[in-house]
Amino acid sequence: MQANATSAAPAPAAMAVSEGKVNLNTADAATLQKELAGIGMAKAKAIVAFREENGAFTSVDELLEVQGIGKALVDRNRDRLAVN
């Protein structure tokens, strides 16, 4: 029975990562940090804070508006990002 309780926990992360892409609009800071290159916890939290203050991302390039995120970092992760 304990296996069922633990198998339900990964569901939110599974929704944030689909087909190998991280959804910027649903991923939590831990998922962003784990799945994206060059994103530590501070930048991951900044992404989540930006989303909470400004609403859902409409494009991957909107990440450039997050303090501490530059073009090179966006380009490095572009193929891993989605905004569904």
All heavy atoms as a GROMACS GRO file, in nm:
protein
  604
    1MET      N    1   0.081  -0.119   0.000
    1MET     CA    2   0.000   0.000   0.000
    1MET      C    3   0.086   0.126   0.000
    1MET      O    4   0.050   0.224  -0.060
    1MET     CB    5  -0.094  -0.001   0.120
    1MET     CG    6  -0.214   0.086   0.092
    1MET     SD    7  -0.333   0.110   0.224
    1MET     CE    8  -0.368  -0.050   0.286
    2GLN      N    9   0.199   0.121   0.062
    2GLN     CA   10   0.287   0.237   0.066
    2GLN      C   11   0.336   0.275  -0.074
    2GLN      O   12   0.354   0.390  -0.104
    2GLN     CB   13   0.406   0.209   0.159
    2GLN     CG   14   0.486   0.334   0.187
    2GLN     CD   15   0.594   0.309   0.290
    2GLN    OE1   16   0.622   0.195   0.326
    2GLN    NE2   17   0.654   0.415   0.338
    3ALA      N   18   0.353   0.178  -0.162
    3ALA     CA   19   0.397   0.206  -0.298
    3ALA      C   20   0.298   0.296  -0.370
    3ALA      O   21   0.335   0.383  -0.446
    3ALA     CB   22   0.417   0.077  -0.377
    4ASN      N   23   0.168   0.277  -0.346
    4ASN     CA   24   0.067   0.362  -0.409
    4ASN      C   25   0.076   0.505  -0.360
    4ASN      O   26   0.060   0.598  -0.435
    4ASN     CB   27  -0.073   0.308  -0.380
    4ASN     CG   28  -0.100   0.179  -0.454
    4ASN    OD1   29  -0.031   0.149  -0.551
    4ASN    ND2   30  -0.199   0.104  -0.410
    5ALA      N   31   0.104   0.525  -0.232
    5ALA     CA   32   0.114   0.660  -0.178
    5ALA      C   33   0.233   0.734  -0.237
    5ALA      O   34   0.223   0.852  -0.268
    5ALA     CB   35   0.127   0.653  -0.026
    6THR      N   36   0.345   0.667  -0.258
    6THR     CA   37   0.462   0.734  -0.314
    6THR      C   38   0.451   0.751  -0.464
    6THR      O   39   0.507   0.843  -0.519
    6THR     CB   40   0.592   0.658  -0.278
    6THR    OG1   41   0.581   0.525  -0.327
    6THR    CG2   42   0.617   0.660  -0.130
    7SER      N   43   0.378   0.664  -0.533
    7SER     CA   44   0.368   0.677  -0.678
    7SER      C   45   0.284   0.797  -0.718
    7SER      O   46   0.297   0.848  -0.828
    7SER     CB   47   0.313   0.549  -0.740
    7SER     OG   48   0.180   0.527  -0.697
    8ALA      N   49   0.198   0.846  -0.631
    8ALA     CA   50   0.115   0.962  -0.663
    8ALA      C   51   0.194   1.092  -0.654
    8ALA      O   52   0.160   1.189  -0.718
    8ALA     CB   53  -0.005   0.967  -0.569
    9ALA      N   54   0.300   1.097  -0.577
    9ALA     CA   55   0.375   1.220  -0.555
    9ALA      C   56   0.436   1.281  -0.682
    9ALA      O   57   0.433   1.401  -0.697
    9ALA     CB   58   0.484   1.197  -0.450
   10PRO      N   59   0.490   1.202  -0.776
   10PRO     CA   60   0.555   1.262  -0.893
   10PRO      C   61   0.461   1.327  -0.993
   10PRO      O   62   0.505   1.390  -1.086
   10PRO     CB   63   0.630   1.146  -0.959
   10PRO     CG   64   0.640   1.042  -0.855
   10PRO     CD   65   0.520   1.061  -0.768
   11ALA      N   66   0.331   1.315  -0.977
   11ALA     CA   67   0.236   1.365  -1.076
   11ALA      C   68   0.258   1.512  -1.114
   11ALA      O   69   0.263   1.543  -1.231
   11ALA     CB   70   0.093   1.341  -1.029
   12PRO      N   71   0.272   1.607  -1.019
   12PRO     CA   72   0.291   1.746  -1.061
   12PRO      C   73   0.416   1.766  -1.146
   12PRO      O   74   0.413   1.840  -1.244
   12PRO     CB   75   0.302   1.822  -0.928
   12PRO     CG   76   0.230   1.736  -0.831
   12PRO     CD   77   0.256   1.595  -0.876
   13ALA      N   78   0.524   1.702  -1.111
   13ALA     CA   79   0.646   1.714  -1.191
   13ALA      C   80   0.625   1.655  -1.329
   13ALA      O   81   0.675   1.707  -1.428
   13ALA     CB   82   0.763   1.646  -1.120
   14ALA      N   83   0.550   1.546  -1.337
   14ALA     CA   84   0.523   1.484  -1.466
   14ALA      C   85   0.446   1.579  -1.557
   14ALA      O   86   0.467   1.582  -1.677
   14ALA     CB   87   0.446   1.353  -1.448
   15MET      N   88   0.358   1.658  -1.499
   15MET     CA   89   0.283   1.756  -1.578
   15MET      C   90   0.374   1.870  -1.622
   15MET      O   91   0.354   1.929  -1.726
   15MET     CB   92   0.166   1.810  -1.497
   15MET     CG   93   0.058   1.705  -1.472
   15MET     SD   94  -0.071   1.760  -1.359
   15MET     CE   95  -0.122   1.914  -1.432
   16ALA      N   96   0.473   1.902  -1.543
   16ALA     CA   97   0.564   2.011  -1.575
   16ALA      C   98   0.666   1.972  -1.681
   16ALA      O   99   0.718   2.057  -1.751
   16ALA     CB  100   0.636   2.058  -1.450
   17VAL      N  101   0.695   1.842  -1.692
   17VAL     CA  102   0.789   1.792  -1.790
   17VAL      C  103   0.716   1.692  -1.878
   17VAL      O  104   0.674   1.587  -1.832
   17VAL     CB  105   0.912   1.724  -1.724
   17VAL    CG1  106   1.008   1.675  -1.830
   17VAL    CG2  107   0.979   1.819  -1.628
   18SER      N  108   0.699   1.727  -2.004
   18SER     CA  109   0.627   1.641  -2.097
   18SER      C  110   0.705   1.633  -2.227
   18SER      O  111   0.751   1.735  -2.279
   18SER     CB  112   0.488   1.699  -2.123
   18SER     OG  113   0.420   1.625  -2.220
   19GLU      N  114   0.719   1.512  -2.279
   19GLU     CA  115   0.792   1.490  -2.404
   19GLU      C  116   0.932   1.550  -2.399
   19GLU      O  117   0.981   1.606  -2.496
   19GLU     CB  118   0.713   1.545  -2.522
   19GLU     CG  119   0.578   1.478  -2.542
   19GLU     CD  120   0.497   1.539  -2.654
   19GLU    OE1  121   0.553   1.610  -2.738
   19GLU    OE2  122   0.376   1.515  -2.657
   20GLY      N  123   0.995   1.544  -2.280
   20GLY     CA  124   1.130   1.594  -2.265
   20GLY      C  125   1.141   1.746  -2.255
   20GLY      O  126   1.249   1.801  -2.255
   21LYS      N  127   1.028   1.814  -2.247
   21LYS     CA  128   1.028   1.960  -2.238
   21LYS      C  129   0.972   2.004  -2.103
   21LYS      O  130   0.880   1.944  -2.050
   21LYS     CB  131   0.947   2.021  -2.352
   21LYS     CG  132   1.012   2.000  -2.486
   21LYS     CD  133   0.949   2.086  -2.592
   21LYS     CE  134   1.019   2.066  -2.724
   21LYS     NZ  135   1.065   2.190  -2.780
   22VAL      N  136   1.029   2.111  -2.051
   22VAL     CA  137   0.985   2.168  -1.924
   22VAL      C  138   0.887   2.281  -1.955
   22VAL      O  139   0.919   2.373  -2.029
   22VAL     CB  140   1.106   2.225  -1.846
   22VAL    CG1  141   1.059   2.289  -1.716
   22VAL    CG2  142   1.208   2.116  -1.818
   23ASN      N  143   0.768   2.271  -1.898
   23ASN     CA  144   0.667   2.374  -1.918
   23ASN      C  145   0.693   2.489  -1.820
   23ASN      O  146   0.680   2.473  -1.699
   23ASN     CB  147   0.527   2.316  -1.896
   23ASN     CG  148   0.418   2.414  -1.932
   23ASN    OD1  149   0.437   2.535  -1.928
   23ASN    ND2  150   0.302   2.361  -1.966
   24LEU      N  151   0.730   2.603  -1.873
   24LEU     CA  152   0.761   2.720  -1.791
   24LEU      C  153   0.642   2.768  -1.709
   24LEU      O  154   0.659   2.836  -1.609
   24LEU     CB  155   0.809   2.836  -1.879
   24LEU     CG  156   0.948   2.821  -1.940
   24LEU    CD1  157   0.974   2.935  -2.038
   24LEU    CD2  158   1.053   2.817  -1.832
   25ASN      N  159   0.522   2.731  -1.749
   25ASN     CA  160   0.402   2.779  -1.681
   25ASN      C  161   0.353   2.686  -1.570
   25ASN      O  162   0.263   2.724  -1.496
   25ASN     CB  163   0.291   2.806  -1.782
   25ASN     CG  164   0.326   2.922  -1.872
   25ASN    OD1  165   0.382   3.021  -1.827
   25ASN    ND2  166   0.298   2.909  -1.999
   26THR      N  167   0.411   2.566  -1.560
   26THR     CA  168   0.366   2.474  -1.456
   26THR      C  169   0.480   2.420  -1.370
   26THR      O  170   0.455   2.370  -1.261
   26THR     CB  171   0.290   2.354  -1.516
   26THR    OG1  172   0.376   2.286  -1.608
   26THR    CG2  173   0.163   2.399  -1.587
   27ALA      N  174   0.602   2.431  -1.416
   27ALA     CA  175   0.716   2.375  -1.342
   27ALA      C  176   0.744   2.455  -1.216
   27ALA      O  177   0.740   2.578  -1.217
   27ALA     CB  178   0.840   2.374  -1.430
   28ASP      N  179   0.774   2.383  -1.108
   28ASP     CA  180   0.815   2.450  -0.985
   28ASP      C  181   0.966   2.476  -0.990
   28ASP      O  182   1.035   2.433  -1.083
   28ASP     CB  183   0.775   2.370  -0.861
   28ASP     CG  184   0.839   2.232  -0.855
   28ASP    OD1  185   0.930   2.201  -0.935
   28ASP    OD2  186   0.799   2.153  -0.768
   29ALA      N  187   1.016   2.549  -0.892
   29ALA     CA  188   1.158   2.586  -0.890
   29ALA      C  189   1.249   2.464  -0.889
   29ALA      O  190   1.350   2.461  -0.960
   29ALA     CB  191   1.188   2.676  -0.771
   30ALA      N  192   1.213   2.361  -0.813
   30ALA     CA  193   1.297   2.240  -0.807
   30ALA      C  194   1.307   2.172  -0.942
   30ALA      O  195   1.414   2.126  -0.982
   30ALA     CB  196   1.242   2.144  -0.702
   31THR      N  197   1.196   2.167  -1.015
   31THR     CA  198   1.195   2.105  -1.148
   31THR      C  199   1.278   2.188  -1.246
   31THR      O  200   1.357   2.132  -1.324
   31THR     CB  201   1.051   2.090  -1.201
   31THR    OG1  202   0.977   2.010  -1.108
   31THR    CG2  203   1.047   2.026  -1.338
   32LEU      N  204   1.264   2.318  -1.242
   32LEU     CA  205   1.343   2.405  -1.330
   32LEU      C  206   1.492   2.386  -1.305
   32LEU      O  207   1.571   2.374  -1.398
   32LEU     CB  208   1.303   2.552  -1.310
   32LEU     CG  209   1.162   2.589  -1.355
   32LEU    CD1  210   1.124   2.726  -1.301
   32LEU    CD2  211   1.152   2.584  -1.506
   33GLN      N  212   1.530   2.382  -1.178
   33GLN     CA  213   1.671   2.365  -1.142
   33GLN      C  214   1.723   2.230  -1.191
   33GLN      O  215   1.832   2.221  -1.247
   33GLN     CB  216   1.690   2.376  -0.992
   33GLN     CG  217   1.833   2.353  -0.949
   33GLN     CD  218   1.850   2.347  -0.798
   33GLN    OE1  219   1.754   2.331  -0.724
   33GLN    NE2  220   1.972   2.361  -0.752
   34LYS      N  221   1.645   2.127  -1.172
   34LYS     CA  222   1.688   1.991  -1.208
   34LYS      C  223   1.698   1.969  -1.359
   34LYS      O  224   1.790   1.905  -1.407
   34LYS     CB  225   1.590   1.890  -1.147
   34LYS     CG  226   1.620   1.747  -1.180
   34LYS     CD  227   1.514   1.654  -1.123
   34LYS     CE  228   1.536   1.513  -1.174
   34LYS     NZ  229   1.421   1.428  -1.150
   35GLU      N  230   1.602   2.023  -1.433
   35GLU     CA  231   1.589   1.991  -1.575
   35GLU      C  232   1.663   2.085  -1.670
   35GLU      O  233   1.686   2.048  -1.785
   35GLU     CB  234   1.440   1.988  -1.614
   35GLU     CG  235   1.358   1.886  -1.539
   35GLU     CD  236   1.393   1.742  -1.575
   35GLU    OE1  237   1.440   1.718  -1.688
   35GLU    OE2  238   1.374   1.654  -1.489
   36LEU      N  239   1.700   2.204  -1.624
   36LEU     CA  240   1.759   2.302  -1.714
   36LEU      C  241   1.905   2.327  -1.684
   36LEU      O  242   1.945   2.337  -1.568
   36LEU     CB  243   1.681   2.433  -1.707
   36LEU     CG  244   1.533   2.423  -1.743
   36LEU    CD1  245   1.464   2.557  -1.724
   36LEU    CD2  246   1.514   2.373  -1.885
   37ALA      N  247   1.985   2.338  -1.790
   37ALA     CA  248   2.129   2.363  -1.776
   37ALA      C  249   2.154   2.507  -1.735
   37ALA      O  250   2.097   2.600  -1.791
   37ALA     CB  251   2.198   2.334  -1.909
   38GLY      N  252   2.238   2.525  -1.634
   38GLY     CA  253   2.278   2.659  -1.591
   38GLY      C  254   2.176   2.730  -1.504
   38GLY      O  255   2.191   2.848  -1.475
   39ILE      N  256   2.073   2.659  -1.460
   39ILE     CA  257   1.970   2.718  -1.375
   39ILE      C  258   1.987   2.662  -1.234
   39ILE      O  259   1.962   2.544  -1.209
   39ILE     CB  260   1.828   2.686  -1.426
   39ILE    CG1  261   1.807   2.739  -1.567
   39ILE    CG2  262   1.722   2.740  -1.331
   39ILE    CD1  263   1.800   2.889  -1.580
   40GLY      N  264   2.030   2.747  -1.144
   40GLY     CA  265   2.039   2.710  -1.003
   40GLY      C  266   1.910   2.747  -0.933
   40GLY      O  267   1.815   2.797  -0.996
   41MET      N  268   1.905   2.724  -0.804
   41MET     CA  269   1.782   2.751  -0.731
   41MET      C  270   1.743   2.899  -0.733
   41MET      O  271   1.625   2.932  -0.745
   41MET     CB  272   1.794   2.700  -0.587
   41MET     CG  273   1.662   2.708  -0.510
   41MET     SD  274   1.516   2.635  -0.591
   41MET     CE  275   1.550   2.461  -0.576
   42ALA      N  276   1.841   2.990  -0.726
   42ALA     CA  277   1.808   3.133  -0.727
   42ALA      C  278   1.740   3.173  -0.858
   42ALA      O  279   1.638   3.244  -0.858
   42ALA     CB  280   1.933   3.216  -0.704
   43LYS      N  281   1.793   3.128  -0.972
   43LYS     CA  282   1.733   3.161  -1.101
   43LYS      C  283   1.599   3.091  -1.117
   43LYS      O  284   1.504   3.148  -1.172
   43LYS     CB  285   1.827   3.125  -1.215
   43LYS     CG  286   1.944   3.220  -1.226
   43LYS     CD  287   2.036   3.185  -1.341
   43LYS     CE  288   2.155   3.280  -1.341
   43LYS     NZ  289   2.255   3.242  -1.440
   44ALA      N  290   1.589   2.968  -1.069
   44ALA     CA  291   1.463   2.894  -1.077
   44ALA      C  292   1.354   2.967  -0.999
   44ALA      O  293   1.242   2.983  -1.047
   44ALA     CB  294   1.483   2.752  -1.024
   45LYS      N  295   1.388   3.014  -0.879
   45LYS     CA  296   1.291   3.089  -0.799
   45LYS      C  297   1.255   3.221  -0.865
   45LYS      O  298   1.140   3.265  -0.858
   45LYS     CB  299   1.346   3.113  -0.659
   45LYS     CG  300   1.345   2.988  -0.573
   45LYS     CD  301   1.401   3.017  -0.434
   45LYS     CE  302   1.396   2.892  -0.347
   45LYS     NZ  303   1.450   2.917  -0.212
   46ALA      N  304   1.351   3.284  -0.933
   46ALA     CA  305   1.323   3.408  -1.004
   46ALA      C  306   1.225   3.385  -1.120
   46ALA      O  307   1.137   3.468  -1.145
   46ALA     CB  308   1.453   3.470  -1.056
   47ILE      N  309   1.238   3.271  -1.187
   47ILE     CA  310   1.146   3.237  -1.297
   47ILE      C  311   1.005   3.220  -1.241
   47ILE      O  312   0.907   3.273  -1.297
   47ILE     CB  313   1.193   3.110  -1.370
   47ILE    CG1  314   1.324   3.139  -1.446
   47ILE    CG2  315   1.085   3.059  -1.467
   47ILE    CD1  316   1.395   3.015  -1.499
   48VAL      N  317   0.992   3.145  -1.133
   48VAL     CA  318   0.861   3.122  -1.072
   48VAL      C  319   0.802   3.254  -1.023
   48VAL      O  320   0.683   3.282  -1.044
   48VAL     CB  321   0.870   3.018  -0.959
   48VAL    CG1  322   0.739   3.008  -0.882
   48VAL    CG2  323   0.911   2.882  -1.014
   49ALA      N  324   0.882   3.338  -0.959
   49ALA     CA  325   0.834   3.467  -0.909
   49ALA      C  326   0.787   3.555  -1.024
   49ALA      O  327   0.682   3.621  -1.015
   49ALA     CB  328   0.943   3.537  -0.829
   50PHE      N  329   0.862   3.557  -1.134
   50PHE     CA  330   0.824   3.636  -1.251
   50PHE      C  331   0.688   3.590  -1.303
   50PHE      O  332   0.600   3.670  -1.332
   50PHE     CB  333   0.931   3.624  -1.360
   50PHE     CG  334   0.900   3.705  -1.483
   50PHE    CD1  335   0.943   3.836  -1.494
   50PHE    CD2  336   0.829   3.650  -1.589
   50PHE    CE1  337   0.914   3.912  -1.607
   50PHE    CE2  338   0.799   3.724  -1.701
   50PHE     CZ  339   0.842   3.856  -1.710
   51ARG      N  340   0.672   3.458  -1.312
   51ARG     CA  341   0.546   3.401  -1.362
   51ARG      C  342   0.430   3.438  -1.269
   51ARG      O  343   0.321   3.473  -1.316
   51ARG     CB  344   0.561   3.249  -1.372
   51ARG     CG  345   0.438   3.176  -1.418
   51ARG     CD  346   0.462   3.027  -1.429
   51ARG     NE  347   0.471   2.966  -1.297
   51ARG     CZ  348   0.544   2.859  -1.269
   51ARG    NH1  349   0.618   2.801  -1.362
   51ARG    NH2  350   0.544   2.809  -1.148
   52GLU      N  351   0.452   3.433  -1.139
   52GLU     CA  352   0.347   3.466  -1.043
   52GLU      C  353   0.309   3.615  -1.048
   52GLU      O  354   0.193   3.650  -1.031
   52GLU     CB  355   0.389   3.426  -0.902
   52GLU     CG  356   0.392   3.276  -0.883
   52GLU     CD  357   0.452   3.232  -0.750
   52GLU    OE1  358   0.505   3.318  -0.676
   52GLU    OE2  359   0.447   3.111  -0.721
   53GLU      N  360   0.407   3.700  -1.076
   53GLU     CA  361   0.382   3.844  -1.081
   53GLU      C  362   0.326   3.891  -1.215
   53GLU      O  363   0.250   3.988  -1.220
   53GLU     CB  364   0.511   3.921  -1.052
   53GLU     CG  365   0.561   3.905  -0.910
   53GLU     CD  366   0.699   3.965  -0.888
   53GLU    OE1  367   0.746   4.042  -0.974
   53GLU    OE2  368   0.760   3.932  -0.786
   54ASN      N  369   0.364   3.824  -1.324
   54ASN     CA  370   0.331   3.871  -1.458
   54ASN      C  371   0.237   3.781  -1.536
   54ASN      O  372   0.203   3.812  -1.649
   54ASN     CB  373   0.459   3.891  -1.539
   54ASN     CG  374   0.549   3.994  -1.475
   54ASN    OD1  375   0.521   4.113  -1.478
   54ASN    ND2  376   0.656   3.949  -1.412
   55GLY      N  377   0.200   3.669  -1.479
   55GLY     CA  378   0.114   3.575  -1.551
   55GLY      C  379   0.196   3.476  -1.632
   55GLY      O  380   0.319   3.479  -1.632
   56ALA      N  381   0.125   3.389  -1.700
   56ALA     CA  382   0.188   3.281  -1.775
   56ALA      C  383   0.280   3.335  -1.884
   56ALA      O  384   0.255   3.441  -1.943
   56ALA     CB  385   0.080   3.193  -1.838
   57PHE      N  386   0.386   3.260  -1.909
   57PHE     CA  387   0.476   3.291  -2.020
   57PHE      C  388   0.403   3.263  -2.150
   57PHE      O  389   0.332   3.163  -2.162
   57PHE     CB  390   0.602   3.203  -2.013
   57PHE     CG  391   0.698   3.242  -1.904
   57PHE    CD1  392   0.692   3.179  -1.780
   57PHE    CD2  393   0.794   3.338  -1.924
   57PHE    CE1  394   0.781   3.213  -1.679
   57PHE    CE2  395   0.884   3.374  -1.824
   57PHE     CZ  396   0.877   3.310  -1.701
   58THR      N  397   0.420   3.350  -2.248
   58THR     CA  398   0.359   3.328  -2.379
   58THR      C  399   0.461   3.280  -2.482
   58THR      O  400   0.424   3.231  -2.587
   58THR     CB  401   0.291   3.457  -2.430
   58THR    OG1  402   0.388   3.562  -2.435
   58THR    CG2  403   0.176   3.497  -2.338
   59SER      N  404   0.590   3.296  -2.450
   59SER     CA  405   0.696   3.246  -2.537
   59SER      C  406   0.820   3.218  -2.453
   59SER      O  407   0.837   3.274  -2.344
   59SER     CB  408   0.730   3.345  -2.649
   59SER     OG  409   0.806   3.452  -2.597
   60VAL      N  410   0.905   3.132  -2.504
   60VAL     CA  411   1.031   3.100  -2.436
   60VAL      C  412   1.117   3.226  -2.424
   60VAL      O  413   1.183   3.248  -2.323
   60VAL     CB  414   1.106   2.987  -2.511
   60VAL    CG1  415   1.246   2.968  -2.457
   60VAL    CG2  416   1.026   2.858  -2.503
   61ASP      N  417   1.115   3.311  -2.526
   61ASP     CA  418   1.196   3.433  -2.525
   61ASP      C  419   1.158   3.529  -2.414
   61ASP      O  420   1.236   3.616  -2.377
   61ASP     CB  421   1.189   3.502  -2.661
   61ASP     CG  422   1.265   3.425  -2.768
   61ASP    OD1  423   1.375   3.374  -2.738
   61ASP    OD2  424   1.214   3.412  -2.880
   62GLU      N  425   1.039   3.514  -2.359
   62GLU     CA  426   0.996   3.600  -2.247
   62GLU      C  427   1.083   3.576  -2.123
   62GLU      O  428   1.090   3.661  -2.034
   62GLU     CB  429   0.849   3.571  -2.216
   62GLU     CG  430   0.780   3.683  -2.144
   62GLU     CD  431   0.630   3.659  -2.131
   62GLU    OE1  432   0.573   3.575  -2.203
   62GLU    OE2  433   0.571   3.725  -2.045
   63LEU      N  434   1.153   3.464  -2.119
   63LEU     CA  435   1.248   3.436  -2.010
   63LEU      C  436   1.354   3.545  -2.000
   63LEU      O  437   1.410   3.568  -1.892
   63LEU     CB  438   1.318   3.302  -2.032
   63LEU     CG  439   1.263   3.180  -1.963
   63LEU    CD1  440   1.349   3.058  -1.995
   63LEU    CD2  441   1.252   3.198  -1.814
   64LEU      N  442   1.385   3.609  -2.110
   64LEU     CA  443   1.486   3.715  -2.112
   64LEU      C  444   1.449   3.831  -2.020
   64LEU      O  445   1.536   3.909  -1.980
   64LEU     CB  446   1.510   3.765  -2.254
   64LEU     CG  447   1.570   3.663  -2.350
   64LEU    CD1  448   1.567   3.715  -2.494
   64LEU    CD2  449   1.712   3.628  -2.309
   65GLU      N  450   1.322   3.842  -1.986
   65GLU     CA  451   1.276   3.950  -1.898
   65GLU      C  452   1.301   3.918  -1.750
   65GLU      O  453   1.287   4.005  -1.666
   65GLU     CB  454   1.128   3.976  -1.922
   65GLU     CG  455   1.099   4.027  -2.062
   65GLU     CD  456   0.951   4.051  -2.086
   65GLU    OE1  457   0.879   4.088  -1.992
   65GLU    OE2  458   0.908   4.031  -2.201
   66VAL      N  459   1.337   3.792  -1.721
   66VAL     CA  460   1.365   3.752  -1.583
   66VAL      C  461   1.507   3.794  -1.547
   66VAL      O  462   1.602   3.765  -1.622
   66VAL     CB  463   1.350   3.599  -1.567
   66VAL    CG1  464   1.385   3.556  -1.424
   66VAL    CG2  465   1.209   3.555  -1.604
   67GLN      N  466   1.522   3.864  -1.436
   67GLN     CA  467   1.654   3.910  -1.393
   67GLN      C  468   1.747   3.790  -1.374
   67GLN      O  469   1.712   3.691  -1.312
   67GLN     CB  470   1.644   3.988  -1.262
   67GLN     CG  471   1.775   4.050  -1.222
   67GLN     CD  472   1.758   4.145  -1.106
   67GLN    OE1  473   1.649   4.171  -1.057
   67GLN    NE2  474   1.869   4.197  -1.059
   68GLY      N  475   1.867   3.800  -1.435
   68GLY     CA  476   1.967   3.695  -1.423
   68GLY      C  477   1.964   3.594  -1.537
   68GLY      O  478   2.050   3.508  -1.545
   69ILE      N  479   1.865   3.605  -1.625
   69ILE     CA  480   1.854   3.513  -1.739
   69ILE      C  481   1.893   3.589  -1.864
   69ILE      O  482   1.830   3.689  -1.900
   69ILE     CB  483   1.710   3.458  -1.754
   69ILE    CG1  484   1.659   3.397  -1.626
   69ILE    CG2  485   1.704   3.360  -1.872
   69ILE    CD1  486   1.720   3.266  -1.587
   70GLY      N  487   1.996   3.540  -1.932
   70GLY     CA  488   2.043   3.604  -2.054
   70GLY      C  489   2.017   3.520  -2.177
   70GLY      O  490   1.973   3.405  -2.168
   71LYS      N  491   2.050   3.576  -2.291
   71LYS     CA  492   2.025   3.509  -2.420
   71LYS      C  493   2.098   3.375  -2.429
   71LYS      O  494   2.042   3.277  -2.477
   71LYS     CB  495   2.066   3.600  -2.535
   71LYS     CG  496   2.032   3.541  -2.671
   71LYS     CD  497   2.063   3.638  -2.782
   71LYS     CE  498   2.032   3.589  -2.921
   71LYS     NZ  499   2.019   3.449  -2.946
   72ALA      N  500   2.222   3.369  -2.384
   72ALA     CA  501   2.298   3.244  -2.393
   72ALA      C  502   2.231   3.133  -2.312
   72ALA      O  503   2.224   3.018  -2.357
   72ALA     CB  504   2.441   3.265  -2.344
   73LEU      N  505   2.178   3.167  -2.196
   73LEU     CA  506   2.112   3.069  -2.111
   73LEU      C  507   1.981   3.022  -2.175
   73LEU      O  508   1.950   2.902  -2.175
   73LEU     CB  509   2.086   3.129  -1.973
   73LEU     CG  510   2.051   3.032  -1.861
   73LEU    CD1  511   2.160   2.927  -1.843
   73LEU    CD2  512   2.034   3.108  -1.732
   74VAL      N  513   1.907   3.113  -2.233
   74VAL     CA  514   1.782   3.077  -2.302
   74VAL      C  515   1.815   2.988  -2.421
   74VAL      O  516   1.752   2.884  -2.441
   74VAL     CB  517   1.703   3.202  -2.345
   74VAL    CG1  518   1.586   3.163  -2.435
   74VAL    CG2  519   1.654   3.279  -2.224
   75ASP      N  520   1.914   3.027  -2.501
   75ASP     CA  521   1.950   2.949  -2.619
   75ASP      C  522   1.998   2.808  -2.582
   75ASP      O  523   1.966   2.712  -2.651
   75ASP     CB  524   2.057   3.021  -2.701
   75ASP     CG  525   2.002   3.143  -2.774
   75ASP    OD1  526   1.878   3.156  -2.786
   75ASP    OD2  527   2.084   3.227  -2.817
   76ARG      N  528   2.072   2.796  -2.471
   76ARG     CA  529   2.122   2.667  -2.427
   76ARG      C  530   2.007   2.572  -2.390
   76ARG      O  531   2.018   2.451  -2.406
   76ARG     CB  532   2.214   2.685  -2.306
   76ARG     CG  533   2.277   2.554  -2.260
   76ARG     CD  534   2.357   2.562  -2.134
   76ARG     NE  535   2.432   2.685  -2.116
   76ARG     CZ  536   2.490   2.721  -2.001
   76ARG    NH1  537   2.483   2.644  -1.896
   76ARG    NH2  538   2.556   2.834  -1.992
   77ASN      N  539   1.898   2.628  -2.342
   77ASN     CA  540   1.786   2.546  -2.294
   77ASN      C  541   1.663   2.548  -2.386
   77ASN      O  542   1.565   2.480  -2.358
   77ASN     CB  543   1.744   2.594  -2.155
   77ASN     CG  544   1.846   2.557  -2.051
   77ASN    OD1  545   1.864   2.442  -2.017
   77ASN    ND2  546   1.918   2.657  -2.000
   78ARG      N  547   1.671   2.622  -2.494
   78ARG     CA  548   1.553   2.642  -2.581
   78ARG      C  549   1.483   2.511  -2.619
   78ARG      O  550   1.360   2.502  -2.617
   78ARG     CB  551   1.594   2.718  -2.708
   78ARG     CG  552   1.477   2.759  -2.795
   78ARG     CD  553   1.521   2.846  -2.910
   78ARG     NE  554   1.584   2.969  -2.868
   78ARG     CZ  555   1.518   3.079  -2.829
   78ARG    NH1  556   1.386   3.077  -2.826
   78ARG    NH2  557   1.582   3.187  -2.793
   79ASP      N  558   1.559   2.408  -2.655
   79ASP     CA  559   1.499   2.281  -2.699
   79ASP      C  560   1.434   2.205  -2.585
   79ASP      O  561   1.362   2.108  -2.609
   79ASP     CB  562   1.606   2.193  -2.765
   79ASP     CG  563   1.654   2.251  -2.897
   79ASP    OD1  564   1.583   2.336  -2.956
   79ASP    OD2  565   1.763   2.211  -2.942
   80ARG      N  566   1.458   2.246  -2.462
   80ARG     CA  567   1.400   2.177  -2.345
   80ARG      C  568   1.281   2.252  -2.288
   80ARG      O  569   1.225   2.210  -2.187
   80ARG     CB  570   1.506   2.165  -2.235
   80ARG     CG  571   1.626   2.086  -2.274
   80ARG     CD  572   1.724   2.084  -2.160
   80ARG     NE  573   1.858   2.071  -2.213
   80ARG     CZ  574   1.966   2.078  -2.143
   80ARG    NH1  575   1.960   2.098  -2.014
   80ARG    NH2  576   2.084   2.064  -2.198
   81LEU      N  577   1.243   2.366  -2.348
   81LEU     CA  578   1.141   2.452  -2.289
   81LEU      C  579   1.013   2.453  -2.370
   81LEU      O  580   1.015   2.447  -2.493
   81LEU     CB  581   1.195   2.595  -2.278
   81LEU     CG  582   1.312   2.613  -2.183
   81LEU    CD1  583   1.374   2.750  -2.200
   81LEU    CD2  584   1.269   2.590  -2.040
   82ALA      N  585   0.902   2.464  -2.298
   82ALA     CA  586   0.770   2.477  -2.360
   82ALA      C  587   0.689   2.577  -2.277
   82ALA      O  588   0.720   2.603  -2.161
   82ALA     CB  589   0.699   2.343  -2.363
   83VAL      N  590   0.585   2.634  -2.338
   83VAL     CA  591   0.499   2.729  -2.268
   83VAL      C  592   0.351   2.690  -2.286
   83VAL      O  593   0.265   2.777  -2.290
   83VAL     CB  594   0.522   2.875  -2.314
   83VAL    CG1  595   0.657   2.924  -2.269
   83VAL    CG2  596   0.505   2.889  -2.463
   84ASN      N  597   0.322   2.563  -2.291
   84ASN     CA  598   0.184   2.513  -2.310
   84ASN      C  599   0.093   2.563  -2.202
   84ASN      O  600   0.121   2.564  -2.089
   84ASN     CB  601   0.181   2.360  -2.309
   84ASN     CG  602   0.280   2.301  -2.407
   84ASN    OD1  603   0.382   2.359  -2.437
   84ASN    ND2  604   0.249   2.185  -2.455
   0.00000   0.00000   0.00000
